[in-house]
């Protein structure tokens, strides 16, 4: 379910009038029957209530919350968060991770600078296989992506866990750069991740 706020007025303003009540009613119906997941697209209208949102969603029985952010387009500039607002949101999510039953997931559109170059690799919604039969962290099949291992010699489950480790390492590296104000050219592209992974491989 897309649930954009714990407050009816904000959700309905972002979605449509009356949609909040229908969403909450449906969540109540499914909760306890199946695992309910929710996503919120953080923006200038709802970013200031991350903690309240998490506690509310958890109380509804939602067990997986995905935090995204608005990707800039020519029409939505007024909704786009600053990098400082993104960091504050991520910190609020981190503070409640493990404190509620719901699993909290920071998606790459929130973790990357300015929300550009949304990347399925960073949030592990996709892995790729190159022509050599190797599982790689990103879809850069030209050899610059992180090779997790060969499917010919290793089990997919093991390599997928390796992908989780790579994702955590890269997201921490990106967060550290943001906090230190060290956002260089290419930060929102594959170049940043590939450089970090090359440095890790040669360390």
Secondary structure, 3 states (H helix, E strand, C coil): CECCCCCHHHHHHHCCCCHHHHHHHHHHHHECCECEEEEEEECCCCHHHHHHHHHHHHHCCEEEEEEEECCCCCCCHHHCCCHHHHHHHHHHHHHHCCCCCCEEEECHHHHCHHHCCCCCCCCCCCCEECCCCEEECCCCCCCCCCEEEECCCCCHHHHHHHHHHHHHHHHHHHHHHHHHCCCCCCCCCHHHHHHHHHHHHHC
